[in-house]
Amino acid sequence: MIKPHLVDLNQFKPKPPKPIIETSQEIQSKMNWYMNVALVGVILIGCYALYYKYKYREVDKRKYNEDVIELAKYL
């Protein structure tokens, strides 16, 4: 005689996930988006570097002149 089961054990087994199939156009559009974000980041970093150089231009020039004078005194 077969033992009766009160619970169907198949309900508790995890179902395998369905594979997500992406077309090449979707993959390319994602890559284009990431590349655009990276390029904008590089441009922003470059703009910040130029601004920093412009902001401290006189300080750097003064320091350079002091170093040249110190070197001339040393020689």
Secondary structure, 3 states (H helix, E strand, C coil): CCCCCCCCHHHHCCCCCCCCCCCHHHHHHHHHHHHHHHHHHHHHHHHHHHHHHHHCHHHHHHHHHHHHHHHHHHC
